[in-house]
Amino acid sequence: MSYNPTWQNADPAGQVVAAEHFIRLSDAAELADAVNRRRLLTYQAEQDFSSDIAAGAHVRNRVIDSAEAPPYDAFRKSLAEKILHPPVGTLGGQPASPLAMDWLWPIADGDEDKLLVAGDADEGQVGLFEKLNGTDDWTDATLTPGQSRIRAVHINELRQAVEWIRRGRWVLPVYPEAGLFSPMPDTPWGGGFLANDGSEELRVVGFSMLRTPETPPRGLTDVTVRPSTRIELLASDDCTLQVHHCLREIDFQTNPPTWNQYAPDASAAWSQPGGLGEGDSLPIGSLTLTAGEPGHMSGPVVAAALQAMTDGAERNLLVRREDTGPQTVEITVMLVVEFDLLTPPN
């Protein structure tokens, strides 16, 4: 997929050219937007760089190089430390979400989809600075406020870095909070377990925190989900699991669903008891598992379901046991979402 960021003050290749372009306020403002977009994607809060890139003032050196929160991280620090290696588990939960967040090399060459790192690259990794300038750090790695000049290369390296930091792989747990139990169709049930003896069933509905409800949201927005995205499943017993994208809005904490209703307090019934009717859910796929051995499902249907969730659809999954047996099966579900950023914005 092509990626075409918009840099206003640039030559056709997107570069500030020494002795041809002055460094402008807009250059820093564009970088601030690009940095904050990636901070939000990694479930971090935006930062306000305005005091250091204010209109009528030169771009201060520390916004490029050496500031540290509070009040904010410098552009370089954010990109190389806080974004390329973001803090995981920031949303809490058990297991903590996100479980992992990695950036992948996005160029279609021999290194494509290798892990992008700021330090020395091991096997299966690509070094950001090695690609950027053949070293292990930024050009003029230390800038002294009030003394060092901001050069074209500083802006160009930051632009190139954010252009490369555009392909991600997030691992997010699915929390199986609610059970749908056919023998007690009007009673909320605990999640995490499945049963199907051929006549009665216990199904599970769970959610994943692909983004937060804040404005602007933190998490996955304005991305294209890649076909390599997958749903990983683990079961305590041999079984075949059927996974559906649950389309209903569910309040897991204060109004958990039952076999008959997805919102009991509002008397809102599934179109088909158990949640598999029209408007209740869409099938994603099925997978046969061996006890204790992880498996996964991927492909166009999985990618389409995760794309819908990142675009605003409910982030709920419904899982049932497709085969029958006497055992109650405990399950674990993870989403491994691989994506590319959309442009614009940068």
N, C-alpha and C positions, 0 to 999 in steps of 0.2 A: 504494500500500500504506500502511495506517495504521501509525503508529509511536507507541507509548504507553509511554514510560519511567515508571518508578516513583520518585517522590520522596516520601519519608515525611513530611517537614515542609513542607507546602505547602497552598495553596488548590486548588480544583478545576482551575485552569489550570496547576498545577505551580509556582506562584510562592511565594516567601517574602514575606509581607506585612509591611511596616514597621509597628511598634507593635502587631502582632497575633501574629507568630511570633518567638520567640527563635532565633538562629542556633545550631545544635546540632552536636555532634560527628558525628552521622549525616550531616549535610549534606556535610561535607568527606569523610567516608568514601565516600559514594555518588559524589562527584565523582572521588575517587581511583580507584575501580573503573572509572568511565566513561573516564577519561583512559588508564588502563592497558590497557583493552580496545582502544582505538584505537592505542596504541603497539604492542601485539602485532600488530594487523592490518597495521601498516606495518613489520613485521619489526624492531622495536626491542624492547629488553628492558623489562619492567615496572620501575617505580620504587617504592621504599618511602617513603611519606609519613608513616609512623606516628609518627616522632619529633615531627612538627609538628601532628599531629591526635590526639595521645594522649588517652585517657580522663582526665577530670579537669582538662584544660588547655583554655584558650581556643584557637580556631583562630588560629595565628600568622600575621601578615600576609604573611610571605615565602612561605608555601605557596600563597597566592593570586597574589602578584604577582612577586616579584623574585629568588627563589632560582635558582641555576644549578648544573647538575651539574658535579663531584660536590658534594653527595650526590644531588641530583636537580634537575630543572627544575620551576619553579613551574607551577601549573595553567594560568595564562594563557600562559606561555612554551611549554609543551608543546602547547597547542591551536593557538596562532597561528603558531608557528615549526616545531616538531618534528613535528606531526601534519598540519596543513593543508598544509605544505610538507615532506614527509618526505624523509630522505636515501635516494636510490635507489642501486641497485647494492650493497646491503649484504651480499648473500649471495655475491658474487663470481661467477665463471664468465665465459665468453666467448661471447656478450655478457653483461655483468653482469646479475644478476637481483636484484630486480625492475628492469625497464628504465624503467618510469615508474609513478607512483602519484598519482592525482588524486582529489580529492573534488568531487562535483557537487551543484548546488543541487537539493534533493529535493522542493520544493513544486510542485504542479501549477498553475503560473501562467505568465506570459509568460517567466520566466527559467528554467524547469525544465531541468535537465541542463546548464546552463552551468557553467563551471569556477568553483568557489568559491575565493576568494583572500582573504588577510588585508590586502593593500595596496589601492592604487587599482585599480579594475576597468577593464580594457580591453574592447573589443568581444568578445562571447562569454564574458564573465566576470561574476561577481557578487561584490561586496565584502561580506565577513562583517560588518564594523563598520557599513557603510552600512545593511545590513538590521537590525543589532542595535540601534543607537542614533542613526543618522544622522550619525555622525562617522567619523574614521579610526582610532579606538583605543577601548580599554575606557573606561568611566566611571571617573573618578579613576585615570588610567593609572598614576600613580606612588603607591605606598603605602609609608609609612615604618614599618618595624618598631618597635614600642614607642610609636608616636605615632598613626598613622592607625587609625581604627576600621573593622572589617569591617562593611559595610552590606548590607542586603537586596539592593540592586541588583547588588553584586559576585557574590553567589551566583546570582541570577537570570540574569545575563548568561552566566555559565559554564554553567549548566544549558541555556539556550537554544542556546548554541554547540554543545554536545555533541549536542543533539537535531537540529541541522541537519547536523552532520558525521556522516552516516550512509549516504550513497550514494557508492560508490567505483568507480573504473575503474583496474584494475591491468593493466599490460602485462608479461607474463612470457615469456621465451624458452623454447622447447622444445629440449633438447639431444639431437640425433640420434646417440646414442652407439653403437648396435649395428646391424649389418647381418645380414640373413638371406639367405644365398646358396644357391640351390637346387643349383648344380653341385657345391658342396662342403658337403653338408647337415650335417656334423658338425663344421664348423670355424667358430669365431667370426670375424666379419667387421667391418670398420670401418663406421661409420655415416655418414649425410649424403648418400648417393648412392643412386639408384634405377635399375633397369634392367629391361626386359621386352621380349624379342625374340619373344615368342609361345610359346616353349617353356621358357625358363629365366628366372629372376627374381632380382633383388636388391631386397629390401625393407628398410625401416629402422624401428627401434624407438627412441623417445626419451622423455625424461621432462621434467617441468617442476616447479619448486620452489614449489608453491602454498602450502606450509607447511613448517615445520621439524619434526624428530622430537623436539624438546624437550618438557618438561612444565612449564608449559603451552606449547603450540606457538606459534610466531610465524608469522603469515600468515593465510590465509583460513580461518576457522572461524565457525560460527554466523551464516551469511549466506544470503540468498536470491539466487541467480544470476538476473539479469534476461535477458529475451529478446534484448536488444541485444548480449549477449556474442557474440564471434566468434572464429574461428580464421583467422589471416592466413597466407597461403602465398606463397612466391616460388620460382620454378624457373628454372634456367639455360637450359632448352629448352622449346619448345612441348610440352605434355603434358596428360593428364588424371590427376589424383591422387585416390586413394581413401583416406580417413582413417578409422581405427578407434580406439575406446577399447580399449587393451590391458589386459585384466583380470588378467593374471598378475603375480605379484611377481617382479621381475627385479633381480639384482645386476649392475649394469652394470660395476662395477670389477673384482671378483674372480671372477665366474662369469657372463660374458656369454652371451647366448643364441645358439643356432644355428638353422638351418632346421628341424631335427628336435626340438630340446629348448629349453625356456625356462630350465632350470636344469641344465646338463650335469653338474655335480658330484654332483647328487642323482638323475641319470638321470630327470628329470622332463620328460616329452615333451608337446609341444603335442598337443591332441586332433586337430588336423589340421596336418601339416607346413606351415610358413610362418606359423602363428599366426592363421589366420582361422576356426578351428573353434569349436564350442560350448564355452563356458567360457574360450576363449582371448581373444576380443575381441568387441566389438559395433560394427557399422557406424555411422558418424556421417554421412558424406556423401561426395560426389565433386565435383570442381571442375576445369574446363578452364582452363588457364593459357597465357598468351602469354609467351614467354621474356623475363625481366627485368621483367615487369610484375606487381605484387602483386595478389592476389585474396583474397577471403575467403568463408567460409561461416558462416552464422548461422541462427537459427531454433530451434524447440522441441527438436529432437534435439541440437543443439550445446549449448543451455542445460542440457538434462537430463544430458548427459555431464559437463559442467563442474560441475553441482550434485553429481553422484555423487562426483566427485573431491574437492570441498571437504568433503563429508560423510564422507570416509574411504576411498573406493575408491582403487585404484592410480592414480597420476598419470602414466600412460604412454600414449603414442600410437603406433600402428602405421600407417605410410604405405606404399602401394604405387603403382606406375604402372599405371593401368587400361588405357590404350591401349598399343600396341606400337610399337617403333621401334628403330633401331640405336644411338641415343645413350644414354650414361650421364648421367643428370640429377642435378644438384646442387640440393638444396632447403634452404630456410630456413622455419621454422615459429614463429609467435608466438601466444600466447593473450592476447586482450583480454577480461578478465573484468570485467563490470559487475555490481554487486551492491547490495543493501540489507541493512543490519544487521537482525537479528532482535531483538525485545524480548519479555520481559526477557532479559538484563540491560540496564542503561542503555547 
